[in-house]
Amino acid sequence: MSEEPRLVADVVVERLRAWGVTRIFGYSGDGINGFMGALRRAGGDPALVQARHEENAALMAVGHAKYTGEVGVMTSTQGPGAVHLLNGLYDAKLDHVPVVALVGQQETTVLGSEYQQEIDLQSLFKDVAAQFLQTALSAEQVPMLLDRAFRTALATRSPCVVVLPHDVQQEDAADLEQEHGVVVTAPEWRRPHVLPRQEDLQRAADVLNAGERVALLVGQGIREAGDEVRQVADRLGAGVTTSLLGKPWWDESLAHSCGVMGHLGTSASAYLMGHCDTLLVIGSNDPWTEFYPAPGQARAVQVDLDGRHLGNRYPVEVGLTGDAADTLAALLPLLRERDDTSWRSDVEAQVRAWHELAEERSRLEARPLNPELVVRSLSPLLPADAQVSVDVGSIVYWYARHLRLPPGVPAHLSSTLASMGSALPYGIAAKLSAPDRPVVAMAGDGAMQMNGVAELITVAHRWRDWADPRFVVLVLHNRELAEVTWEQRETEGDPRFEDSQRLPTFPYAGYAELLGLRGILVDSPDQLTDAWSQALSADRPVVIEAITDPDVPLLPPSPGGREKLDSFRRGLEQEGASGEHARALLDEQVRQEERLSGA
């Protein structure tokens, strides 16, 4: 029996292995079938993870990059398959994670003829893959394109795309030699050591040492710098707040930890940013600029590995391009110890007040369940080796404010793009990367109906292969696009729009049972602890369907929250009797905050 010829598609697989790729997320189709054949011949190295939709495959690849720190790889056919990848690619672009897309295309001989599924992929991807986007036109070109795509993705922390026409995939592999017109490359990249100049470190230290009320805003760039951030904060007597992406990488149990900053953040964070006279931003490009100190209120220093982010959100005096851990370690000896601890004491008092307020809000009586309590009740039960994924919508508010992550527990979401339907794809990627660790995926019913219900099929298909079968999906079932409803009231002063906001009822727990998983329906506060305990000790994946109240307000932290009250109330008043319950909950939240703040 003769051996199968070695094709360009086989070269692609070989190059992926050389770059350390162990799995690819995607969906097949005629435009990428040559690559699929090569994956079959490779016998599962790398493995193909079939999603239910190309968008979900792309989100899985982004999730893989976020949980592992590796390059996430996705693949699809041409035409509609390629279009479906865009959401995940933009998620990677806006949250700055490395992914590579391998996209099929019709034969080069028919391009330009309006052939079936023919799309100008260069135009389609030119914005999202601005750092690297190329179409392979010859066998000799393919290894070089793949090497450049991976190197660029890693160096720029961005999405890169290589388009593989079907006829190029099927060409015989080329033996590359040194000759004119052929570029021979290697699958090699190593992270550089980036450190600012000493004189710039001194300038930054001078600004920080002059401050009396220092605040730290930290983002995902502190992933490997938690100890250094803590030392700097202690040396400066500073309070610390995090971006949404920075939350998993900072210890929120510390007395001076103010929680997440921004619209969905905490009152302690609002106090910190509103009263500081000096700001140190580390590894964050958080877009909630209205929650930063007012321009001119605070002198600012920023540390970021990507120099393009320096001064991007706030007018800084000193911008330091460098690795967070190494830069802070070099900065620390230049910072003076604080004798006056009054600012740190003030911050810690605000943190205690926030924790008391958060507890009171979670106990606010709702119909039937307060979603804040549902998420808060997970904190004492979350395993120390868990991985968490969070969807977009009101669930993000409750995660940001109420879920206490044990040290070392990663949690990821589509933050800057805020793409609904990401929790299940992210959670699946997390589980595949560490099948011996439990996963908790948290979503609202809108996100579940968008992508999550379909990807439960993937969970049901794969869970028996996992060393630890625990995969817990929380669904906040309120038959409402709750975040958008509250945004309509907040930003427009408009009443709730039934046709756009109401969701059809769906039996999430019952559907889980239909798939051979376990479903738990919760509609009373006294069931929550037991539901979480059962789910986290089950012998198979579990869907917790929590029947929650859509009228629990999504009130921003004050002073921004107080400034929005008139708009909230104007919208609710137009709803008449149907808005009375939400108005009552809003008024009670305001009373709680005023009582605890002494206002």
N, C-alpha and C positions, 0 to 999 in steps of 0.2 A: 504494500500500500504506500503510495507516494505521500510525502509530507505536504501539508498545505503551504502555499507560498506565504512569505512574510510580506505583509502589506503595510502601507502607511498607517492604517488603523492600528496595527500591532505596534508600530513605533510609538504611537500616542500612548498606548497602555504602558509600554516599557518606560516611557519618559515620566508618566504619572508615578510609577513605582519608584523611579529614581528620585523624585521629589518627595517621597514618603507618603504618598496618598494611599489611604487604606480603604476609603469608600467614596462613592460618587452618588449624588442624589439626582434622580431624573425620571424621564419618561421617554419611551421609545417612539419611533416613527421613521418613515422611509428615508428622510434626509440624514438620519444619524445611524442607520442600520449597519453600515460598515463598521462603525465604532462598537456597536452592540455585538457584532460578530467577534470582534477582537476581545471584548470582555468575556464572552463565552469561552473562547479559546484559552483565556488566562485562568479560568477555573476559580474565579472568585477573588483574585488578587490583582487589582482592587475589586471590592464588592460593589454591586449596583444596588442601591436602595430605591425601589420604585414607590413613588408617592402617588396620591390619587389625582394630582393636578400639578402641572409644571410650576405654578406659583408656589405651591407648598414645597416642592422639591428645592426651589431656590431659597425659600425661607429656612429649610432644613440645612442647606449648605451654609447659610449665614449663622444659624445656630451652632453648627459644628465649629465654625471659626471662633465664635464667641466663647464657647465652653472649653475648647481645647487650646486655643491660641494658634492653631494650624491654619493652613489655607483650606477654605471650604470649596469643594468642586461640585458644579452642577452641569447637567447636560440636557439638551432637548433637540427635537427636530426643528426644521425651518418653519416659517410662516407663523401660524397661531401658537405653536409651541415656543418659539422664540419670543413672541410678544408676551406670553405669560410669565417669562422669567424676569421681566422688568421690575416688578414689585420687590422681589428679593434682591435684585442688583442695586436698586436705589436704597433699600434698607442697609445694605453693606456700605454704600457710598456715604450715607448721612451719619452712620454710626462708626465709620472708619475701621472696618475690618476687612481682611484680605480674602477675596474669593476669585475663582476663575470659572468662567462659563465656556463650555465646549458646545458650540451650536452648529447643527447641521445646516446644509444649504443645498438647493438643487444643483444639478450638474452645471459646470461652468459654461458648457456649450449652449445652454438654453437661457442664461441670464440676459435680461433685457428684452425678452419675448413676451412678457406678461404670462409666464408659465404658471401652472397650478402651484399655489402656496409660495410664489415668488415675492419676496419682500426685500427691499434694499436694506440689508442688515447693517451696513455701515452707517446709514442715516438713522436707523432705529436705535442703535446703541451709542451713537457718537457722544451724547452728553453723559450718560451713566458710566460709560467706560472711557472717559476722556483721557485717562492715564495710559491705557493701552488697548487698542482695538485693531485687529488685523485679520484678513482673510487669507487662508493658505491657497496658493496657486500652483505649488509644485511639491513633489515629495521631498526635495532637498531643503525646502523652506521650513517644514513642520517642526523638527526638533528645536530650531532657533526660535520660532514663534512661541513654543511652549515654555522654553527657558526664560524668554523675556517676559512672558505673561506672569509666570510665578515670581520672578525677581521683582517685577514692578508691583505686583499685588502686595508682596511683603514689605518692600521699601516704602511704599506710599500708603499702605493700609487701605486699599481701595479695590473695587471690582475691575477685573480685566476680562476681555472676551477674545476668544479665538474662533473664527468661523471656518468650518471644515466642509467644503463642497463634497457632495457624495462621490463624484468621480475621483477627487484627490484622495479620499479615504481608501479607495479601491486600487490605487496605483501600487506598483511594486515598491518596496522600501528601497531607498537609495543608500549606496555605500559612499559616505561622505569622505572626500579627500581634499587636500589643499589645492585649490584651483581658483582661477578668477571667476567671480560671480557666485561663489558658494561660501557661506559663513558657517563655520563650525563652532558650536558653543557647548557649554557644560551646565548641568543642573546644579548650580552652586550659588548659595547666598548665605551670608552670616550677618547677624545684627551688629551694627557698629556701636562703639562706646562713644556717646556724645556728651560733652561736658562744656559748660560756658567758660569763657576766659575769667581769670582770677579777678581782674579789675571790674568786670561786670557783676561777679558775685559780691564784691565789696560794695558796689553801688546799691545792689538789692538789699544787702544787710543794713546799709545806712538808712534806707527808707523804712525797713521793718523795725529797726532799733528806735527810730524816732516816734513810732506809734505808741499810743497808750491803750487803745482798744482795737486789738488785732483780730481779724476774722480770717479763717481759712475756708476756701471753697475747693473741694476736691472732687475729681471725676474719675473715669475709668483708667486714666493714666497713672493712678497710684496702685494699680493691680499688684505690683511687686514692691511697693514702697510704703506699706502700712506702718512699719516700725519707724522709718525716717519721718513720716508725717507726724506721728505721735510725739517724737522727740522735739521736732520743731514747734509744734503746738504748745508743748509743756514749757519749752524755753521762752516762748513769747507770751505765755499766759493767755493763749488764744482760745476762742471757741471754734468749733469745726462744723460745717454743714457740707452736705454732699449734693452733687447732681443726681438725677435719677439713675444714670449709668454708674455713678460712683458708689451708690448705696451698698452693693455687695462687698466692696473692698475696704470698708471702714467699720470699725467696731462701734456699733450704735449703743452699746451698753455703757460706754464711758459717760461720766457725769457732765462733761462739756460737749457731748455730741448732740447737736441740735437737729439731727434728722435731715430729711430731704428739703432742698430749697425749691421755691417756685410756686406756681399756681396750685399744685397738688401737694405742697409741702406743709411744714409745721409752723406753729406760731413762734416757737423758739428760733427757728431759722429766720423768720421775718424780723424778729427783734435783733438778732445778730447782725444781719445785713443792714438793717435800718439805723443802728447805733454805733457801728464800728467807725474808726477813723483811718484804718489801714486794712487793706485787703490783699491776701496772698492766694492766688488762683493756681492750682496744681493739677495738670492733666485734665482740664475740663474746658469744653466749648459750649456750655449749657446755654440754650437760646432764650431763657426766661429773663430777658434784660430788664424788665420793669421791676424785678425783685432784687436786682443788684443794688448796691448803694447808689444814691443819686450822684450823677457826675459832679465832681468837686467836693463831695462829702469825704471821700477816702482816697488817700494815696495808695497806689497799687503796684504789685509785683506779680508777674506771671511766669510759670515754668511749664513748658510743653515741648515734647519731642519734635513736634511739627511747628516750625517757626511761622508758618502761615496763620496759626491761630493766635499768635501774640497780639494783644490789643483788639482782638476780633469782637469781644463782647463788652469790654470796659476800657476806658482810656488809661492804660498802665504807664507808669514812669520807667520801669525797668522790665524788659522781657528777656527771659533766659531760655535759650534753646538747649535742651538736654534731657537725658533720661531722668525721670523723677527721683529715683532712689539715689543715684550718684550725685545729682545736683544738690539735693537736700543734704546729703552727707557732707558735701563740700561747703555748703552754706552754714551748717550748724555751728562750727567753731567761731564763726564771725558774728553770731547772734549773742546778745547779752541776756543774762538771767534777769527776770523781773522781780523787783522787791515788792511792788504794789500788786496785790492779788485781787483788788476790788472788782476789776472787770471780769475776771474768770468767775468770781463769786456771783456776780450779776447774771452771767450767762448760765451758770449752773442752776440758779433759781428759776430762770426762764425755762430751762429744760425740765425741771421738776413740775412746773406749772403746766407745761405741754403734756407731759405724761398723765397728769391728773385729768386734763381736759380730754385727751384721747380716750381714757378709760370711761369718763362720763358719757362721751358721745357714743361709744360702743354699746352702752347700756340704755340708750334712749329707746323707748318703746316704739316698735315698728310693726307693720302688718305684712306678714307674720314675723319675718326675721329682719334684723338690722344687718346689712351686709358688712358693716364695720366689725360687728361682733363675730361674724362668720370667719373673717380672715384673722382677727385678733386671737381667736381661740386656737388657731393653729400654732402660734408662736411657742408655747411651752411644750408642744408635742413634736415639733419638726425634728427629724433625726439629724444628728451631727454630721452624717455623711450624705445628706440629701442634695439634690440639685433641683432648682426651682425655675419654672418658666412662667411668664406673666403676659397676658394678652393686653390689648388696647381697649380703653373705655373706662368706666367707673372703677373697674377692678384695680387699675393702676393707682388710684387715689388710696384705696384701702391697703394695698400692698405697701405703698410708700410710707404711709402713716402708721400702720399697725403691725406689719410682719417683722419680727426681730429675727434676723438671720444668724445662726451660730457661726462662729469664725470658720472660714474655709468652705462655707456653703455658697456656691455661685447662684446668682439669679439673673436672668437675662430677659429682655423684651425688645420689641421694636420701638426705640425711644424717639429718635429725631424724626423719622418718617412716620411713626405712629400708625403702622399698618395693621388693621384688624385681622384677626385670624392667625396670628403668629404663635400662640401658646402651644398648640399641639405639634406643629412642625418643629418648633424649638425643642419641645420636650422630648420628641422622638430622637432628634439629633443628640440631645444630652444622654439619653438612655443608651443609644448605640455606641456612644463614645466611652461610656462607663456602665456596662450592663449589670455590674455588681452593686450599684448605688441606687437608692430609691429616687424617684422623680415625683414632684408635685407640679402639675400644670394648672394654672388658674385663669379662668375666662368668664366673661359674661355670656348671656345667651345669644346676643347678636353675633359675637365672634364665633361662638360654637356653630351657629347656623351658617356662617359664612364659609369656614374651612374645617372647623373642629369635628363636626359630625362625620365628615368624609374620612378624616385621618384617624378616627377611632377604628375604622376598618383596618388600617395599617397596624395599629396597636394590637388588635385582635389577631392579625395574621402573624405577628412576630413575637409576642410576649413569651411563648413557651421556650424560646431560645435564650432567654435572659437569665443570668445567674441569680439575680434578685428580681422576682416578678412584680415588685411593687411599683406601680405607675398610677398615681392618684390624680384624677381630673376633677377639679372643683368647677361647677357651673353655677353662677349666680343667676337664677331663673326669675326674672321679674317682668317678662314679656314687654320689655322696653329698651330702647336705645338711650339709656339713662343719662350718659354723659352729654349727648347731643341735646337732649331735652333741657338739661340744666344750662347748657350753653345758649340755647335759644332764649331762655329767660335772662341770662346774665349779660350776654353781649348785645342782644337785640331788644331786650325788654318785651319780647314776644311771648305769647302763651304757647303751651305745648301744641304741636301739630299732629293730631291723631294719625293721619294717613302716612306720615313719614316716620313716626316714632313707635307705633304699636307693632309688636312682633307676634307671629303665630305661635301658639302653644305647641311644644314638642316634648315627648316623654324621654328626657335624657337618661334617667336611671333605667327606665324600661328598655330603651334602645341598647344600653350596655349589656343588660341581661340577654337580649336577643342575640348579641354578638358573642355570647359565651363569657363575658366579663361579669363583674358584679356592679349592681346599682344600689345606691342608698339615697332615699328621699328624706330630706330634712325640712320640717316646717315649724319647728319649735326650738327656742333657745336651749332648753334642757336636753336636747338631742345632740348638740354639736360636739361636745367632748367625746361622747361615745362613737359618733360617726367618724370623726378623725382617727380615733384609736383603732376602730375596726379597719378602716381603709389602709392605715399605715402598718397593719399586721396581716393583711390579707394574702392569700396564696395566688392572687391574680390581680390584674389591673382593676381599678374601681372608679366609678363615676359617682361623685357626691353631687346630687341635685338639690341645691339649697333654694327654697322659695323665699325670695327677698323682696323688700319694699323699694320700689323705684323712687319714692318720694323723699328718701333720706338725702338731704342736701349735699351738694358738692361745693362747699363754701371755701373759697380761698382763704389763706391766713391773713389776719389783719396786719396792717391797715387796709390792704387791698380788698379783703373780704367786706369790711364795713363800707368801703366806697362802692361796692357792687350791690348793696342791699336795696337801694331804690329801684334798680333795674330788675333784680329778682322779684321784688314785690309787685312791680308794675306788670310783669308778665303773669305772675300768679293771680293777681286780681282779675285779669281778663279771663281766667279759666273758671271763675265763679265757684260754685260748690265743689267742682272736681279738684280745685286747687287748694281747698281748705286744709286738708291733711298736710300737704307739703308746706303750706304757710305756717302751720302750727309747729312742725319740726324745725323749720328755719328759725322761727322766733325763739324756740327753746335752745337751739344751738347758740344763738347770739347771747341769750341770757347766761348760759353756762360760761361762755368766754368772758363776758363782762364781770361775772361774779369772781372768776378765778384771777382775772387781771386787776381787779379792784377798780375798774372803770365805772 
